[in-house]
């Protein structure tokens, strides 16, 4: 009878890292880059992310568990208040906070608000200046110096999440600051969010990317049906895009249904990559008046 194999976790580091920053700093792009897979949606519009998303990075001597959060900003509407509360609630149990800042287009008001909310949290802080490939090299030292006076950062690094510049250096810096201990998740774990959630997010991403300024912020997506198929078969998914007014419904559907078809085709391509199988995706557009100001609707849509 063979002995049960044992894992040697001596010198192994593991811990939770919250990724915080102003809207549109590139947090979800960075998470996807570190994971090597797309689990968090992205767009050029701020406040694309609305929920906390967990992603697990496995390294030879470490496991880093990242919590991607919505952009932190001063907010007044019920939806945005919940979004910011969701982001800041990530601080409770993390070992390290990574602040991501946009070096190309700083957001001083949101950055200052975030730093104020972090005061007294008692968590080690790392700062990554993102999109530095878009900033003249001679401007970066001044930015680094300015940030160094705003908080007690353990390190300030310069990266480009989109281009993958200095990501390994950033991972090394975070790994060094995590406590020693065994991994929290099995080696094949990428995220803890269910497939239905990621599917809904991928549809919402296409709404963000393919519609005008107002529509994305008035939309939410729910998956009504997710019918698994036999191995290699087609998965059938029915999802609803919820908007606040009839005029918004017309815009999303588009002339002759063209816009909704474009959203569906783009989403289906990403969903098929995610699930590694053929997908039949049917989209519906429904009006729920002023849902973003209705606490019951916010709960229903998962906020």
Steps between C-alpha positions, in 0.01 A plus 500: 500500500654831393530790742269798459696783330557808711544857382795699623380855552813619678583845366166513316311829517128557459257779567223729384568821307236769439543695176367852562503814291301775336254411222668401172846452651524159332436267795307235305751511214777440752317208664438334163865554404630342824262205467567446132122460455208739466268484800447875558336720240664814366409806296623853447208632704553553875312291758473196274563269799214493752573189710795353681667229293752255640788368290774257602857522369711187551879534516767239583540621859188709552128535449365854466125538537389828343177684562420728207277781616288776344655845468493704820351847461268738684150382422142611555268260317394174674673288235831687521492506880463121498778468242745698716394316818565173315851618411592614850355189667787309338735653758367293787695177455783580259871477574604771254344788307615574146402848390489537124528855365464625144828672412364632171178654632518544878179545699617707800155532661427126497859414597490735799161360605637145479806585710276665760285186520815288541623698801489284808447178303839378622579314177835507314469711185665452162453745215512409131497787251321356197504602131856632539570403137276796407692753714832666402779339702620832637159560664493181703753598774285801593189281522681246716630775728154655533340168589772418755387797709133393504525174696751258651540269202725198542592528133401700192520319166433602140309261274280466194221248560383517139845431354617270780799716599662431838218272614741233627688766697172607657408140586843451659454813714160383621615143562784619724249680724259212553518279810636147486235232485336233283281588199133581551377349171582192289746552213227494233293779660486821299208675669219432748225673301254271318491472123153659489641814662785527249258440211276786621805723535620420147162604360512820707850571372372499142222742598769728646716475191236518228255763626518872579586683820165473679393143423771297681434665835125437467544130421530181700514139380351184650530142374153344497596154372828312469442154360803275510551270203647148471876502454583700189139612449362852475425689824178700477496832686215748535596839644313826557638852464307726738473873429315785667301651212326391183720729289810318632344167402461629144865608486629162620280309254592737216351531156373162388656346811852564369652639820369215717631251245844668509504485882395134493759395244785672684391357836453150361855494363644580844266257677601219265867570578420497873300176492702333221185383323232620260242736648151601393440843654157663495470857629189684616470869588269592788402835652507537879445865573770673707647169619832665595317702767282213626654303787287193427607500136863549600479189720327307221782585259766401752621841621 
